[in-house]
Amino acid sequence: EIFMRVMALQTLVARVSDGLPLSASIQDDEQSGRNLTEFQTQAKQIFRKLTLQSPSKCSIESPPLVFHYIIENGVCYLALCEPSYPPRLAFSYLEAIQVEFSQQYTHDIHKAQRPYHFIEFGAEINRIKKSHQEASSRRGPQPSHLRGLHDELQGVQRIMFENVDAVLRRGELVSELSTKANYLASSSSAYRKEAHFLNLKASLATKIAIALVIFLLLIFLRYLVF
């Protein structure tokens, strides 16, 4: 049995708060033998849907490939892999990238203003990728029963698995709810202003009516006296 160990076809790093891509290492279509443009677009869409409340470790199926990501200290590290590549190795690879990126840029992440502000880190990503690829090759293929055991362990680690369409759709629903919430908040504010205006108007009308009654009463008393 041939055990495929294809490393990440794409690796991207992004800031979770606004989805801004910070760095990347992307194989061209000739190297990968695939058209990866669609997956690169999906990766950026995923970044825009993530929040600080998103799962910290997740695999997202996008047939025929799969995205794996981890979130640490407000930064998302994402890799696009062949489905035959073991998730445990993919997450180990991402964790190594996270350690290096944090060591170099922790105090500068919030300062990034433009996409791929730390594009030079792509060389470090390639180095880590090569190192993990060589280590994986030295270990060689695993017996099928051990691979099954590793698959079971992924469940113990509570890695969340999702479909890319569900992730992107959930982001749209969140956006719709946010729009409705903003509309309701705006309507509520307008209602409060209108109610305040009507209360002032009613209060003014009452004061005018009282003043008019007093005025007429004074005229009547004056007429009786004189």
HELIX and SHEET records of a PDB file:
HELIX    1   1 ASP A   29  SER A   32  1                                   4    
HELIX    2   2 THR A   37  LYS A   49  1                                  13    
HELIX    3   3 PRO A   87  TYR A  105  1                                  19    
HELIX    4   4 ILE A  109  LYS A  111  5                                   3    
HELIX    5   5 ILE A  119  PHE A  121  5                                   3    
HELIX    6   6 GLY A  122  ARG A  139  1                                  18    
HELIX    7   7 SER A  144  VAL A  156  1                                  13    
HELIX    8   8 VAL A  164  VAL A  225  1                                  62    
SHEET    1   A 6 PRO A  21  ILE A  26  0                                        
SHEET    2   A 6 GLN A  10  ARG A  15 -1                                        
SHEET    3   A 6 VAL A  75  CYS A  81 -1                                        
SHEET    4   A 6 LEU A  65  GLU A  72 -1                                        
SHEET    5   A 6 LYS A  57  SER A  62 -1                                        
SHEET    6   A 6 MET A 160  ASN A 163  1                                        
END                                                                             
